[in-house]
Amino acid sequence: MRKVTISMLMSILYLFSASIYALNAKGVEIPEVVTQDGSQQELVLNGTGVRGKFIFDIYVGALYLVKPSDDAIQIMSDSSPKRVMMHFLYNEISENKMHSAWREGFEDNLDDVEYAEIEEEIDKFNSAFGDTVKDDVVVIDFLPDSTTRVKINCSQKVIIESPGFQRALLSIWLGDSPIDSSLKSGLLGRQ
């Protein structure tokens, strides 16, 4: 009987710690549910992860969907509302490095023709980003009408209307060559 009690206690502690982790990553509070402006759709937390580079934590990322999924292809193809939230942990990333990182992410997941088709949208997207500092919060909303809206620290920066751009942007995190495979697993709820 004592083993059952200890086993039950361990299970309860595990479930409790897992739900705390889902709500707090690297000291960043991650809401389980958000309401997307524009669509007024309630979105649920699909997963979180940390974008790392070398030994540095760059940002905590969170993916919100209408209903949870671990299927990257389905998520990128689906036109339902989505949100990616990025809470920066790194002290400062220059505008040039931000722009280079975004371009690299697109280039790694698109062929030359696909890239050329949305190059104008990529330039517009990059125009939203200046120097990024610790505690900056980027919210990227993917609306069902193929609009992508970027807010930084609650200030709207750009709106891009292109279904091809939405899929390409999501591929940076969820594509065949994601910027961080551990982050991809986290966003898909696999960690």
Residue pairs with C-beta under 8 A, 6 or more apart in sequence:
22 30
22 32
22 45
22 48
23 29
23 30
23 31
23 32
24 30
25 48
25 49
25 50
25 60
25 62
26 50
26 57
26 60
26 89
28 60
28 87
28 89
30 45
30 48
30 60
30 62
30 85
31 45
32 44
32 45
33 42
33 43
33 44
33 45
34 42
34 43
34 64
34 83
35 41
35 42
35 43
36 42
36 43
36 64
36 81
36 83
36 141
36 143
37 141
37 149
38 141
38 143
38 147
38 149
39 81
39 141
39 143
39 144
41 66
41 80
41 81
41 144
43 64
43 65
43 66
43 81
43 82
43 83
44 64
44 65
44 66
44 67
44 68
45 62
45 63
45 64
46 63
46 64
46 65
46 68
46 69
46 75
46 187
46 188
46 189
47 62
47 63
47 185
47 186
47 187
47 188
47 189
47 190
47 191
48 60
48 61
48 62
48 63
48 186
48 187
49 60
49 61
49 180
49 182
49 183
49 184
49 185
49 186
49 187
49 191
50 57
50 58
50 59
50 60
50 61
50 89
50 182
50 183
50 186
51 57
51 58
51 59
51 60
51 61
51 86
51 179
51 180
51 183
52 58
52 180
52 182
52 183
53 180
56 90
57 89
57 90
58 88
58 89
58 90
58 93
59 86
59 87
59 88
59 89
59 90
59 138
60 86
60 87
60 89
61 84
61 85
61 86
61 173
61 183
61 186
61 187
62 83
62 84
62 85
62 87
62 187
63 75
63 82
63 83
63 84
63 173
63 187
63 188
64 82
64 83
64 84
64 85
65 75
65 80
65 82
66 80
66 81
66 82
68 189
69 75
69 188
70 188
70 189
70 190
71 188
72 174
72 175
72 184
72 188
75 82
75 170
75 174
75 188
76 167
76 170
76 171
76 174
76 175
77 167
79 144
79 146
79 163
80 144
81 141
81 142
81 143
81 144
82 141
82 142
82 170
83 139
83 140
83 141
83 142
84 139
84 140
84 142
84 170
84 173
84 187
85 137
85 138
85 139
85 140
86 137
86 138
86 139
86 140
87 135
87 136
87 137
88 132
88 133
88 134
88 135
88 136
88 137
88 138
89 134
90 132
90 134
91 133
91 134
92 131
92 132
92 133
92 134
93 101
93 131
93 132
93 133
94 131
95 129
95 130
95 131
98 126
98 129
98 130
98 131
98 132
99 126
99 129
101 179
102 122
102 125
102 126
102 129
102 172
103 122
103 126
104 179
105 171
105 172
105 179
106 115
106 118
106 122
106 168
106 169
106 171
106 172
107 115
108 172
108 175
108 177
108 179
109 168
109 171
109 172
109 175
109 176
109 177
109 178
110 118
110 168
110 171
114 164
114 168
115 122
117 164
118 162
118 164
118 165
118 168
121 160
121 162
121 164
121 165
122 165
122 168
124 158
124 160
125 148
125 150
125 158
125 160
125 165
125 169
127 157
127 158
128 150
128 152
128 157
128 158
129 152
129 157
132 138
136 152
136 153
137 152
137 153
137 154
138 150
138 151
138 152
139 150
139 151
139 152
140 148
140 149
140 150
140 151
140 169
141 148
141 149
141 151
142 148
142 166
142 169
142 170
143 149
145 161
146 161
146 162
146 163
146 166
147 159
147 160
147 161
148 159
148 160
148 161
148 162
148 165
148 166
148 169
149 156
149 158
149 159
149 160
150 156
150 157
150 158
150 159
150 160
151 157
171 178
172 178
172 179
173 179
173 180
173 183
173 184
173 187
174 184
174 187
174 188
178 184
182 191
185 191
